[in-house]
Amino acid sequence: MKNHDIDIDEYCAIFKALAHPTRLVIAYNLMDKKECNVTKMSECLNIAQPTVSQHLSVLKNAKVLTAHRIGNQICYKVENPKVINILKQLKNKI
């Protein structure tokens, strides 16, 4: 669905993915980093790695994050300009 040049369905998917506190923290913290792997995120968040992986999967499926492999690790980052804009707005309000 589009409304005045805004893809409503895309934004709904982004907001739905970011609606969980852990996923919002992951995306917010990744915004300022070049990239990060699940092991490091798990350590920083003090959350079990499988749980972090599940959250990353939701974020990736909603196109909030991108992922690429480096050796045996998968690194995640925020590249979606719409997501970056949303997160920057949050950063400016905090």
Buried (B, 14 or more C-beta within 10 A) or exposed (E): EEEEEEEEEBBEBBEEBBEEEBBBBBBBBBBEEEBBBBEBBBEEBEBEEEEBEEBBEBBBEBBBBBBEEEEEEBBBBBEBEBBEEBBEEEEEEE
